[in-house]
Amino acid sequence: LKAARMPQYSHLHVLPSKTLDLSSSLGARPAAMRRSSSLPGLSPAEKKARLHEGSRIRVVVRKRPLSAREREYNLSDIVDLHQLEAPCLTVNERKLKVDMTAYTEQHHFRFDALFDEFSSNASVYEESAAPLIARLFNGQSSTCFAYGATGAGKTHTMMGNESEPGLYILAARSIFIQLSNPKNAGLQLRVSCYEIYGGKGFDLL
C-alpha cells in the first residue's frame, strides 16, 4: 500500500491578517473515521459529490507495485481494489490451519478513494489534495499527510521526482496560480518546514 520514510503532512492556513501560511512537517498519525455513505434518494454520483463536499476528513489509499526484491522472490500481490458502490480494498492473507491445510482469509476495508499501482501522482493529487486548495482560499484550514510503513511509497507520492512531481509540488503550483488571481492580491504566502522526530522538533529551513 502506498500511503514516505516518515509520516508527512502539510498545513495550509488563511490567517485573519490575510497572510497565507503553508507549512509541512513529519511525524504524525491519522485518527480518522470514515463518514457513512448512506444517503437515500441520491444517485451514486450525487452521493460521492455530497460526501466529498461535506466530509471534514477523507482517507484515500494508493497501492504500490511489487518491488524488485518482491518480484525476485516471486512474491504474490495479495491486495485487490474494488470500485463498487464505495471504494473497497481486500487483503488476501494466506494462512495455515492446525492440520497444515492452506487457506486464504480475506480482510475488507472501505475508504473514500482508492488508487491502483498504475495511478500517477497527478491523479492522486486531483482526488485528494486539490480540493483542499479551494478550501484554503475560502478561509478554511486544510491538512494533507501521508502515512505508511517504510517502503510503502510515501516519499514518491508526496515528493515525487523531476519527471513526476509529488503532491507538495502540485499543491504549491495550485497555490501560486490562485495567488496570481487579482481577487487574491491582498494575500501573502508564508512557508515553514519542520520535522518532529524522537519527540523533538527541528526547523528544516
Residue pairs with C-beta under 8 A, 6 or more apart in sequence:
1 61
1 62
1 63
1 64
1 79
1 148
1 152
2 61
2 62
2 63
2 64
2 115
2 117
2 148
2 152
2 153
2 154
2 156
2 157
3 61
3 62
3 146
3 147
3 148
3 152
3 153
3 154
3 157
4 146
4 148
4 152
4 153
4 154
4 155
4 156
4 157
4 158
4 159
5 150
5 154
5 155
6 26
6 27
6 195
6 197
7 26
7 27
7 28
7 29
7 145
7 146
7 147
7 148
7 154
8 24
8 25
8 26
8 145
8 146
8 154
8 158
9 24
9 25
9 26
9 28
9 143
9 144
9 145
9 146
10 22
10 23
10 24
10 129
10 143
10 144
10 145
10 167
10 168
10 171
11 21
11 22
11 23
11 24
11 25
11 141
11 142
11 143
12 20
12 21
12 22
12 132
12 133
12 136
12 141
12 142
12 143
12 144
12 171
12 175
13 20
13 21
13 136
13 141
13 142
14 20
14 21
14 136
14 137
14 138
14 139
14 140
14 141
14 187
15 21
18 186
18 187
18 188
19 187
19 188
19 190
20 136
20 175
20 179
20 187
20 188
20 189
20 190
21 190
21 191
21 192
22 172
22 175
22 189
22 190
22 191
22 192
23 191
23 192
23 193
23 194
24 168
24 192
24 193
24 194
25 193
25 194
25 195
25 196
26 195
26 196
26 197
27 195
27 196
27 197
28 145
28 147
28 196
29 147
30 59
30 145
30 147
32 57
32 59
33 57
34 57
34 59
34 110
34 111
34 112
35 51
35 54
35 55
35 57
37 47
37 51
37 85
37 86
39 46
39 47
39 50
39 51
42 50
44 85
51 112
52 58
52 112
52 131
55 112
58 112
58 113
58 128
59 111
59 112
60 111
60 112
60 113
60 114
60 115
60 124
60 127
60 128
61 87
61 89
61 109
61 111
61 113
61 114
61 115
62 114
62 115
62 119
62 124
62 153
62 157
63 79
63 81
63 89
63 114
63 115
63 116
63 117
64 117
64 152
64 153
65 117
65 118
66 75
66 77
67 151
78 91
78 92
78 93
78 94
79 89
79 90
79 91
79 92
80 89
80 90
80 92
81 87
81 88
81 89
81 90
81 114
81 116
82 88
82 89
82 90
83 114
86 110
87 110
87 111
87 112
87 113
87 114
88 108
88 109
88 110
88 111
88 114
89 108
89 109
89 110
89 111
89 114
90 106
90 107
90 108
90 109
91 106
91 107
91 109
92 104
92 105
92 106
93 104
93 105
93 106
93 107
94 102
94 103
94 104
95 102
95 103
95 104
95 105
96 102
96 103
97 103
113 127
113 128
115 123
115 124
115 127
120 164
121 156
121 157
121 160
121 164
121 165
121 166
121 167
121 170
122 164
122 165
122 170
124 157
124 167
125 167
125 170
125 171
128 144
128 167
129 144
129 167
129 170
129 171
130 170
130 171
130 174
132 142
132 143
132 144
132 171
133 142
133 171
133 174
133 175
133 178
135 142
136 142
136 175
137 178
137 184
137 187
144 167
144 171
146 154
146 157
146 158
146 167
147 154
148 154
155 166
156 166
157 166
157 167
158 166
158 167
158 168
159 166
159 168
159 169
160 166
160 167
160 168
160 169
165 173
175 189
176 189
178 184
179 187
179 189
191 205
192 203
192 205
193 203
193 204
193 205
194 201
194 202
194 203
194 204
194 205
195 201
195 202
195 204
196 202
